[in-house]
Amino acid sequence: MKFNPSMRQITIREALLQAGRDIGDIEARMLLQHVLNVSQAYLIVHCEQALTADQARSFRLLTGRRTHGEPVAYLTGRREFYSLDFTVTPAVLIPRPETELMVDLALAQIPPGLSCKILDLGTGSGAIALCIAKHRPVAEVTAVDFSADAVAIARTNAKQLNVGNVRILEADWFNGLAGEKFNLIVSNPPYVAAGDSHLTQGDLRFEPRMALTAGGEGLDCLRSIIASAPAHLVAGGVLLLEHGYDQAEICRQLLSEAGFGDVFSHPDLAGIMRVSGGSLIVS
């Protein structure tokens, strides 16, 4: 997007038209809403309002960064997930619509009003843990992440969303949870293969690599969680894992070998097997 320096009084409508040619109408609108701190309706109603020089400059800088690939979520610092508004930075993955399936499946395991203990491994922004905690206020939710920066962001989100029934810890998977058992464990761990071409495309280029990749085939974290989870689940407790498009079969095999029954995989809205899980068999 290019502005003529003399055009200091560009209107909202003109700014959106110019930016829309470079980054698309939807993203242009999202960025201008961020710059002006207004709603979409405001942009429509006040389309002839002139931008100040500072507003035009800020919008130009953001749209320029977007044309170079930076994710809109990182440019605005916000992302909606499960109808909640989350703070995000380049220190955490951007919550994605397909991961909402994990929340759906987790909530299906927890009747409203049931007091239980839930663990979210690799919580990142806290999206999964906080959505579960928000919808099941009597549950005790623990959220863990290896990254101190991610833990700080998750705690910020918990405060902003007024979620009090969550404990957020800095730890490497189950480390720091010795002796604790949970009714439900959920995780969206790194699962992208190290050489996957998607890592050089789109938003993934800007997201934290350690939150995306795990070993040559992307299975290291999944294997580790499945192997360790039985020691931290009550009898009949459930483990749910998000994984890659081609990892459902191996995840089901690993779950069965680790002592889980009723093993399943569930597709996301695109029909891709996205979450696998099972319940710990009572011995």
N, C-alpha and C positions, 0 to 999 in steps of 0.2 A: 504494500500500500504506500503511495507517495502523495504527500501534501505539498502544495505550493506554499512557500513560506509567507507569501502575502495574504493567503486565505486564512486569516486568523479567526474569522467568524463563520467557520463551516458549521452547518446545522447537523443535528442528530441524523436526520434523513440522509443528508449528503455523506456524512461520515460512514454510515452503515452501507450505503451503496458502494462507496469506494472500497471499503474493507471487504465487503462481500465478494467482490471480484477475485480477491486474493485468497481468502480463507473460508469463504462460504457464509451465507446469511446467518445461520444459526450460531456459529462460533463468533462472528462479528458482534452479534447482539449480546451474547454472553459476556464478551470482553468489555463492551461499552456499558452494560449494566454494572459491571464490577467497577469501572472507572468512575461512574457517576453515583454508584451506590443506590441504584433505583431498580424498580421492577420492570418486567417486560411491558406491562401495560403503560407505564410512564413513558417509555420510549415511543410507543404508538401515539399516545395522546399529545405528547410534546415534541413531535417529530421536527417541528420548525424551530425549536429552541437552539440558539447558537451555543457552541462549546466555547469555553474560555481557552486561552492559549495553552494553559497548563493541562487542561483536560484533553485537548487535541493532541498535545505532545505525548501525554501518557498513553493515550489510545494508539497513537502511531507506534510507540515503542513496543507495546504489547502485541499488536498485530504483526509487527516485524519479527518479533521473537517467535510468534506462532508460525509464520511462513517458513522459519528455519526448523520447525518440527517440535518445539517445546509444547508439552501437553497443556491444554487449557486449564486443567485442574491445578497444575503447578503455577500457572500464571495468575490465577485468581486465588489460589490457596484454599479452594473449597471444592467439595464433591458431594453430591446427594447420593445416598445409599439407603435403601429400604425406607424411603420417605424421611430420612433424617439427614441433617446437614453436617458434614464432617470437615474438619481442618485437615489438609494434606500438604506435605512438602516433599521435595525430592528425597527425603530420608525414608519415605514409606511408599509402598505400592499404591497406585490409584485404585480404590474400590471399584469393582466392575459389576455390571448387572447380572452376569452369570453366577457370581458368587452369592447373590441373594437366595439362590437355591439352597445353599448351606443353611442359611437362617431358617428358611421354610422347613427343612427337614429336621433341624434341631428343635424348633418350636413344636413340631408334631410329636416329638419324643417327651415333651414336658407339659403335662396338663396344667392349665392355669390354676394357681393356688397351691401347687405342689412344691414343698420345700426340698431342694436338691442341690447338689454341687456340680458345677460345670467348669470345664477347663478349655480355654482356647490357646492353642500353641502357635506361636509366630503371629501375634495379634496385629502387628503393624500399626495402622491408625486406630485400631480398636473396633473397626467397623462391625465384625461378626459378634464379638463379645458384647459390645454395647447395645447392639440391636436386640440380642437375646435377653440381656439384663433389663432393657427397657420394657420388653414385652412380658417378661416373667419376673416381676419385682420381688417375689419372695424367694427366688433362687439365689444361691451364692455363686457368683461367677469369678473365676480367676483367669486373668489374661497374662500371657508370658511372651516376652520377646528378647532376643539376644542383643538387640541394638538399644543403647541408651537413648539415642535420639528418637527412635520409634516409641519407646516407653514414655518419653516426655510428651509426645504428640497424643498418644492414647490417653494419657492423664488429662491433657488439655481438653480433649473431646469429651471425656467423662464429666468434667466440670461444666463444660458448655451445655451438654445435654442433660445435666442434672441427674446423672445416674449414680446412685450411691451404693448399690449392691454389687460392686465390682472391685476386685483387688488386682492391681497391675504391677507385675514384677519383672525385673530384668534378670533373665536366666537363659541358659542354653537348654531348650526343650524341658526335660523333666528334672534337670538339676535344680536344687532348691525346693523340691516338692517331696522330699523323702518321707515315706510313711503316709502320705496323703492319698486318698482314694476319691474318685469322682463317679457320679452317675452317668455323666456324658462328657466325652472329650471330642472336640472339634478342631480341625486344623486345615488351613490353606497354606501348605508349606512350599518352599521352592521345589519346582518339579520340571522345569524346562531343561532339556538336554544342553550341555555346554556348547555344542556346535550348531544349535538350532538357528536357522536363518532369520527367524522372527526377532531375534535379539538385536538385529541391525536394522529393524524396521519400526516405523511408527513410534508410539509412546514408549515402547520398551527400551528404546535407545537412551532414554533419560531416567529410567527407573533404577532403583538400587539393585545391582547385579546379584548381591548375596541373597536378596529376597526372591530372586527368579530362578537361579540355576542351582543344581545339586548333583554333582558327579557327572560322569560322561553321558549317562543315559537319563539323568534327571531323577533317578529313583532312590538316591542315598537317604534323603530325609524321610521319604515315605517308608522305606524299609526300617529305619531307626525308630520312627514313631510307632509303627505297627508292632515291632518287637518289644518295645518298652511299655506300651500302653496297658497290657494285662496286669502289670504290677500296680497300676494306678487306677484301676476300675473296680467297682464293686461287682459282685456276681450279677450277671445279667446287664451290666453297664454297656453303653453303646459308644462306639468310635465312628466318627464321620470324617472323611478325608476328601478334599478337593484334589483333582489330579488332571493330567493332560488328556487330550482327546484320544490318545492311543494307549493309555495306561490302566484302563478299567480292568482288563482281564488279569494283569499281573497283580494289581491291588487285591482283587478278590482272592487270588491264589495265596498271596501273602497273609491275608486275613484268616483264611481257613487254616493255614499252617500254624498260625499263632494262637489258635484256639477260639476263634470267633465262629459263631453260628448265624443262621439267617442272613448270610452274606448277600449283598445286593449292590447294584450300580443304578444310578438314577440320571436320566438325561436332563440337560438344561433346555431352555426354550428353543434353541437351535437344533435340538435332537442329538447333541453330543453328550456321551456318557461323561458326566462332570464330577459326580460325587459317588464314592463307594463307602460302604460301611458294614457293620455287623455288631452283634451283641456277644459279650463274653459268655461262653458256655459255662454253666455251673458244674463244677467237677464233683 
